[in-house]
Amino acid sequence: MINQSFTLPCGVTVPNRLAKSALSEGIAKPNGNPSTDLFNLYERWGKGGAGILFTGNVMVDKDHLVNANVMIAENEAFLEGFTTLAQKAQANGTHLWMQINHPGRQAPFYLDKAPVSASDVGLPSKVYLKPRPLTEEEILDLIERYGNAALLAKKAGMKGAQIHGAHGYLVSQFLSPLTNLRTDKWGGSLENRARFVLEIYRNMRKKVGLDFPLGIKINSADFQRGAFTEEESMQVIQMLDAEGMDLIEVSGGTYERAAMVGTTQKESTKQREAYFMDFIVKVRQKIKTPLMLTGGFRTRKTIISAIENGELDFVGLGRPFCLFPNVAKELIEGTREECHVPDLLTGVLKIDQTGMLQTPWNMFQLARMGKGLDPDPNMDIWMVYEKITGKTRPEGV
Ligand SMILES: Cc1cc2nc3c(=O)[nH]c(=O)nc-3n(C[C@H](O)[C@H](O)[C@H](O)COP(=O)(O)O)c2cc1C
């Protein structure tokens, strides 16, 4: 059952099977330290019954940020803030894991004037500048930074750390043959493209020891022609399995194909919930590492059956935690049967196809909770559109 505890390979026992997947909050202090608003938010989520709360992605380099007011874990100067965050989140027994990330080419120009990536392949959008390829020395420095961030999470009293290897960020850029055109040992064959993530994991493990939970969030596929495929993802997952990871979370998509929030999913897949379920069922047969699936779960029935059928070990929820902070507790106690969230469609195809309002609308809900307010399910999507684009809404809407 979803309220049953689960012991990870490293020996740590998580209280139940429901997790809040990482949600970038955008309410840290301008210098990347956790703010009072973040403490309030995590205190609230900490009372909400999740087995694990993954932080929103935390940056390893202050010069390369995914969004404004994102958390940074660059050195010991950040320890105090993360220690308080861990105390707030974990006061009621929930485990807090730090999600560790570098945006690579997915860093907006107003935050990153000199983005870096595996190669110089830019996004087809003016919001992101063309990246330059990282040097070998810089790659080694980044591997060190991911390890240091995991160690910082441990020192802060958090219960685990997760590599963000999904959604088209730097680790994902190394994995994909579309964005990794390198001809050195970090590119080319899948073995070479996977070297970056494997070295990150090994370095983290060396720093945190054998008894601290380490995991990854990885794409089942990028869902783009010529990019990281299901077959490749399966092979990388098997490589990670052989390394002794504690938890593999499966998601999918990139900024170019927002599969993670269902934008490119068929209606039948949305109805079935659990966007990447077919893939995880295949993964289950090949590896022993515990599995978590995130994306689309909305009913208690589906969540319970995924766990009871043994298809996976943890169910991750993202957007439901933006509207229903106690969703885990309510699903466990049976006082909530579903956690549907609005589709956030404007009716303007060009906007809706990109899924561009999903993230900011939900981040605004987190900001409300940071201020001690309740989420507002009726928040006007055009208000969000106007705020993030600086444009006025089309006439007549
Ligand atoms: C506001 C917002 C912020 C997100 N930030 C992150 C993040 O920092 N790291 C990450 O791995 N996924 C992030 N995601 C994706 C979610 O973790 C999750 O994979 C996605 O929302 C699908 O799950 P859901 O259908 O339950 O919402 C974010 C999603 C939203 C809506």
The ligand as an SDF file (V2000), in Angstrom:
LIG
                    3D

 31 33  0  0  0  0  0  0  0  0999 V2000
    6.2810   24.7510  -11.6060 C   0  0  0  0  0  0  0  0  0  0  0  0
    7.0320   23.5300  -12.0360 C   0  0  0  0  0  0  0  0  0  0  0  0
    8.3950   23.4630  -11.7600 C   0  0  0  0  0  0  0  0  0  0  0  0
    9.1090   22.3030  -12.0890 C   0  0  0  0  0  0  0  0  0  0  0  0
   10.4310   22.2370  -11.7350 N   0  0  0  0  0  0  0  0  0  0  0  0
   11.0990   21.0790  -11.9080 C   0  0  0  0  0  0  0  0  0  0  0  0
   12.4260   20.9340  -11.4050 C   0  0  0  0  0  0  0  0  0  0  0  0
   13.0100   21.8370  -10.8180 O   0  0  0  0  0  0  0  0  0  0  0  0
   13.0190   19.7290  -11.6100 N   0  0  0  0  0  0  0  0  0  0  0  0
   12.3940   18.6860  -12.2180 C   0  0  0  0  0  0  0  0  0  0  0  0
   12.9680   17.6100  -12.3360 O   0  0  0  0  0  0  0  0  0  0  0  0
   11.1540   18.7970  -12.6930 N   0  0  0  0  0  0  0  0  0  0  0  0
   10.4850   19.9570  -12.5390 C   0  0  0  0  0  0  0  0  0  0  0  0
    9.1870   20.0460  -12.9530 N   0  0  0  0  0  0  0  0  0  0  0  0
    8.5190   18.8500  -13.5190 C   0  0  0  0  0  0  0  0  0  0  0  0
    7.8050   18.0670  -12.4040 C   0  0  0  0  0  0  0  0  0  0  0  0
    8.7150   17.5760  -11.4470 O   0  0  0  0  0  0  0  0  0  0  0  0
    7.0430   16.8540  -12.9700 C   0  0  0  0  0  0  0  0  0  0  0  0
    7.9680   16.0090  -13.6100 O   0  0  0  0  0  0  0  0  0  0  0  0
    5.9450   17.2740  -13.9380 C   0  0  0  0  0  0  0  0  0  0  0  0
    5.2030   18.3720  -13.4280 O   0  0  0  0  0  0  0  0  0  0  0  0
    4.9830   16.1100  -14.2260 C   0  0  0  0  0  0  0  0  0  0  0  0
    4.3570   15.6610  -13.0730 O   0  0  0  0  0  0  0  0  0  0  0  0
    2.8140   16.0530  -12.7530 P   0  0  0  0  0  0  0  0  0  0  0  0
    2.0020   15.5950  -13.9430 O   0  0  0  0  0  0  0  0  0  0  0  0
    2.4580   15.2900  -11.5060 O   0  0  0  0  0  0  0  0  0  0  0  0
    2.7720   17.5240  -12.5920 O   0  0  0  0  0  0  0  0  0  0  0  0
    8.4640   21.2160  -12.7110 C   0  0  0  0  0  0  0  0  0  0  0  0
    7.1040   21.3150  -13.0260 C   0  0  0  0  0  0  0  0  0  0  0  0
    6.3820   22.4550  -12.7020 C   0  0  0  0  0  0  0  0  0  0  0  0
    4.9150   22.5120  -13.0110 C   0  0  0  0  0  0  0  0  0  0  0  0
  1  2  1  0
  2  3  1  0
  2 30  2  0
  3  4  2  0
  4  5  1  0
  4 28  1  0
  5  6  2  0
  6  7  1  0
  6 13  1  0
  7  8  2  0
  7  9  1  0
  9 10  1  0
 10 11  2  0
 10 12  1  0
 12 13  2  0
 13 14  1  0
 14 15  1  0
 14 28  1  0
 15 16  1  0
 16 17  1  0
 16 18  1  0
 18 19  1  0
 18 20  1  0
 20 21  1  0
 20 22  1  0
 22 23  1  0
 23 24  1  0
 24 25  2  0
 24 26  1  0
 24 27  1  0
 28 29  2  0
 29 30  1  0
 30 31  1  0
M  END
$$$$
